[in-house]
Amino acid sequence: MDVLFRLGRAGVHEVIGELSGTPAYSTVRAQLRVLEQKGYVRHAEEQLRYVFFPATPRQTVRRSALRHLIDTFFEGSPERVVDALVRDERRTLSTEELDRIAELIEEARRRGRST
């Protein structure tokens, strides 16, 4: 999805060119078809080839991916996600990043988004 958001539209070969490693054509094509079946991607035929493009706004895809990540790896707990972020020993958050996270939490409280 990231490649399609960056390029706007792309054929399988263009997508492969943007990916790390050397994924097989059939693997990338199959993944694009799965994304299409899920409604995230659409295709058009251009000069005997399929060109794929996002069918869903980036923000919608981000929310869906984030929900899946939280449910899969953090037992559905946003608190565990934040804990993993602030305790990551390989990447220390800057004071500015921590301040911005605190602002976002405070903003959510003001909007009544806490329970």
N, C-alpha and C positions, 0 to 999 in steps of 0.2 A: 504494500500500500504506500509506503514511504516513497518508493521509486515513482509510482504513478502520481503521487501528489507533487513531487519535485518536477517531473517531466510534463505533467498534464495528460499526455497520452503516449502510449508506447506499444510496440510489438514485443513479442517474446524475446527476440534477440537483443533489443534495447534494454529490456529489463535485466537480462542476464549480464549485459555489459556493465550495469550499475551495481551488481551484487558482488560481495566478496566471495572468494573461492571460485569453483567452477561447477555450478549446479547444472544438471542435465536439462536440455531443452524440454523434455517430456515432464520433468519434475516441475519446472516453472510454469509450463502451460497448464498442468493439472492444478497447481495452486491457484492460478488465475481463474480457472473454471470454478473451483470451490468458492473463491471470493465472489464470483459472479452469481453462483447459486444462492449465496447468502445475501445478495443484494448490495454488496459493497462496490462492485465493479460492473461495468457494462462494456460491450465491444461493438465495433463497427467493422465492416469489411472494406478494406482499402487496397486496391490493386492486388487482389488474390491473397491477402493476408489479413489476419485479425489485428486490430489495434484496440488496446484496452485503455479505459479511462475511469477515474473514480465516479461512482454513482451516488456516493454519500459524502456529505461534508466532512472535512478533516476532524472537526471538533466532535462530531457524532462517533466517528471511528475511534478517536482517542478515548472517549468516555466508555465505549464498549470494551476496548482493550484494557483499560484501567480496571473496570469492574471484573473482568475475567482474571487479571493478574491478582487483584485483591482476594477474590474468591479462591483461586487456585493455590496461591503461595502464602497467603496471610490469614487463612481461615475466615475470610470475610471481614477482617478487622482493619479499618483505616488507622487505628492507633498503632498496630503492629507495623504498618507501612512507614509511618512517621518515625517510629523507633528504629527501624532498619536504616532509614535515611540519616538520622542524626548520630547513629552509632557506627556508621560505616568507617572502618579504620583505613580503607584505601583512599577515601575521598572525604576530606574535612570540609564541612560547609563553612562558608565565609560568614563573618558577622552580618554582612548585608543580606545574605540569603536567609540566615536565621531570623533577622529582623523582619524580612518580608513574609516569611512563614508565620511568624507571630501576628503580623498585621492581617494576614488572610484568616487566621483563626479568630481574631478579634472581630473582624468584619462579619464572619459567619455567626458569631454570637449576637452581634447587633441586629442582624437580619432574622434572628430567631431560629437559626439552623441547628441549635444544639438541643439535646434532650436532657 
